[in-house]
Amino acid sequence: MGMKKDSMKPEESRMVVFQEKSIRRILYENEWWFSVIDVVAVLSESDNPKRYWSDLKRKMIQESGMSQPYDNIVRLKLLASDGKQRETDCANTKSLFRIIQSIPSPKAEPFKQWLAKVGYERVQEIEDPELATKRTKALYRAKGYSDDWIEKRMRGITIRAELTDEWKKRQVGREKEYAILTAEISKATFGLTPSEYKKHKGLKRENLRDHMNDLELIFSMLGEAATTEITKTQDAQGFDENRTAARKGGRIAGHARENLEKETKRMVVSKENYLDAPEKRKRLGKK
């Protein structure tokens, strides 16, 4: 069984693709950790990758005569198919190479090459942080997003990072607390928590902000930027004080949204997903 690390606070998660198959990975302490189940599914092409991985672990233990025949298998929370964060076995690049050797597959060698590349990306990004931004922009362009939208999305990511940095400094550290504070800002800004917002747009596993239109992104940024400023100027400490700051920051964005809606007679919150209907956007004169 993989070792569970309760103290882990993953900094970032991101999906990567190998031969049109999605593999979940998560960044922790400047190293990528990959979902073993996803890797097994790609290489084994099994209808039941969880069972395959369970049998493979048992086989590896028997062959090695050890209770833990591979290094650094840990259980981290990744986004599951039901849209919830669930603990799953994860391995770093070194451990995955050992696991791959135990799976007979014609994809093994190309997967090793791919893994070496995506694993090394983080080393490059540490040395040159601008590479991470460039790669993210390229990924969004490949998915069909406009340059204007991408710039707003990237700015939103920066504003979000500034806010979470403040939370880290102010005795707010647990993932659950981050989620609660984020929900407070969203509720005050849009009248919806992130989970309610995703349901409104018909989303499941997808990233909510990747499916927001320009105005939705702008008000998201305003809510979080306002929260950051209030947090700093009022020197909010601990979860309760930061929760109050989150509500205040969200209300500032919420009032601005309501004023715009009164002037335009149009709701900002939309059921439309940004990439759902390119033909519709074309008819509306949007790019």
N, C-alpha and C positions, 0 to 999 in steps of 0.2 A: 504494500500500500504506500501511496505517496505521503510525504510528511506534510502536515498542516502547519502553516506559519500564521498564527493569529495576529502577530505584530506587523505583518506586511501591510503597507499602504501603497498600492499600485499608483503610479503617477499618470499613466496614460494607457489606453487600450486602443488597438487598431486592427482592422481586418486586412489580411493580405491574400493574394490570389495566386495559386499555382495551377496552371493548366485549367483555368476556369472553375477551380474548386476553392472555396473560401476556407481560410485557416485563421482562427482567432489567435491573437497574441497580445501580450500585455507587457508594458515596460515597468521594470522594478530595479531600482538602483543602477540605472544606466545599462541594463541588459534586457534583451528580449526573451520572454518566456512564451512558448507556443503550446497550444492545446494538443495534448498527445492524442486524444480521441479524433480530432480533426485530421491530424497527420496519418493516423492509422486508417481512417476512412479513405483518404486519398490513395495511399499505397496499397492497401489490401483489397480495396473495392468491395469490402464486405457489406452485406445487408444489415449487419449488426456490429458496427465497429466497437461498441462498448463491450460486447461479449468477446470479440476478437482480442481486444486489449487485455481483458481479464485473463483469458487463456494464455496470452503471450507473457504476461507477468508471471503467471504460475510456471510456465515453461522456463523462463529465464532464471527464476529462483531455483528450480530443480537442477538445471544444468550448471549453475554456478555454486550451488550448495550454500548460498548466502540468503539472508532475509531481505537484503537490499542490494540487488545486483547492478544497480545503476545509480549514478550520482545525481543529486539535486532534482529529484522529482518532488514537487510540492503541489499543494492544492490551493489554487487562487480563484477568486471570483471572476467569471467571465459571463458575458451576455449570452443567455441560452435562447433556444428557439421560441420559448414562450414569452420572451421579452424581459425575463427576470435575471438578476445576477445570481449565478449558481457556482458553487465550488467545483472545480474540475482539475484533473491531473495536468500539470504543466511541466515542461522541461526546457532547459536552456539549450543553446545550440550544441554544446558538447554532449549532453545526454541524449539529444535526439539522434545524433550520428550513431550512437551505440544502439539505439532502438531500431533505427532504419536497417542496420546490419542483420537484424533478426527477422525482418519481414521480406520474404521472397517476392520481388516485384520488379518488372522491367522499368518502372519509374524511379527506382532507387537512386541510380546515378544522377539523372537530371535533377532529382529532388535535392540531392546533396549539393549540387552546384547552386541551385536556387537558394537553398538554406544558407550556404556560405555567403551569398550575396546579400540577402536581406538581414542576416545577422550582423554583417560588417557595416551595414548602413548606419547603425547607431554609433559605432566608433567614429565614422566620418562626421556624423552630425555633432558629436561632442567636440571634435576638433574645429568644425566650421558650422555653427548653429544655423547659418543661412541656408544650408543644404536641406534641413528639415522643412523650412518654409517653402523652398522651391519644389520639393517633392510633393508636398501637400497641394500646392497650386496646380502642379501638373496632373495630379490625380483628379482634382475637381474638373479641370478642363477636359480630361479624357471622358468624364462622365457627362459632359455636355453643359456645364455651368458657364455662364457668361463671365467675362473678366470683371465687370462691375460688381456682380454678386460675389465673386471670389474675394475681392478686396474687402467687402463688408464682412464676409465670413472670417477672413483672416484677422481683421481688426477685432471682431468679436472674440476670437480665440485668445488674443492678447489681453483684452480687457478681463476675460474670465480668469486667465492665469494670474493677473494682478490681484484680483479679488481673492482667489484661493491662497495666494502667497500671504495676504494679510490675515486670512483665517488661521493659517499655520502659525503665524507669529503670536496669535491671540488665544491660544489654548483651545482651538477648535481643530481636532485632528482626525476624528473617526469618520469613516466613509458615510455612515448613517447620518451623522450631524451635517456633513456637507449636503447630502440629499435633502434634508429637512430645510436648511437655509435656502437652498436653491428653489425649493418648492414655495417657500414664503415669498421670495422675490417674484417668481412667476405668477403666483396667485394674485398678488397686489398689482402687478403690471397688466396682466391679461384676464384676470378672473378665472384662471385655470392653472392647476398644478401641471408639471411636465407630463405626468401619466395621463391626466385628463386631456391635455393638449394632444398627445399622441393618439388617444382614442378618437378625439374630434377629427383628426386628419386621417384616421384609418391606418395608423402605423403600428407595427409590432416591434421587430428588432431594430428597425432603422433609427438613425440618429435624428432627433426631432429638428435640430437647427439646420441640418442639411436639407430639410424640406420646408423651411420657412421662406416666405417672399421677402423682398427688400425691407418693407416697413416692419414686419415681424422681427427681422434681425436687428433693425435700428432700435426698436423699443426694448428688445432683450439687452442690447448693449447699454442703453440708457439706464435701465434698472440696475444692472450690475455695476456700472461706473458710478452711479449715485450712491449705491451701497458702499462701495470702496471708499469714497470720499467721506461719507458719514462715519464709517468705521474708524477711519484715521483721525478725523477731527474730533470725534467724541471719545477716542481711545477705548473703544469697546473691548472688553476682556471677557473671555469665557463664552460658553454657548448661549446663555440667556441674553446677555447684552448684545451679542452679535445677531441674535434672532430679531431683537428689536430694531437694530440697524437695517437688517434685511427687509423688514416690513416697511420701514421708512423709505428706503431706497426704491423699493418696488412701487410704493404709492406715488412717488414723484413721477415715475414713468407711466403709471396708471392714469394719473390726472392728465398728463400730456396726451396720452392715447385717447382718452375720452374727449378732450377738447378738439382734437383732430377729427374724430368721428362726428362731432356735432357740426363742425364746419363743412365737412365733405359729404355728410349723410351716408357714409360707408363704414362698415366694420373693418377694423384692422385684422382681427383674428379670422383666419380663413381656413376652410376645409381643403383648399387646393394644396397639393404637394408640388414643390417647385419644378420637378422634372416630370410630373405625371402627364401633362398635356402640352407638348411643345407646339402643336398645331393651334391650340386654343390661344396660347401666348402670342403666336404669330398673328392671329386674327386681331388680337387686342393691341398689336403694335409693339409688343414687348420682345426683347432679345433674350 
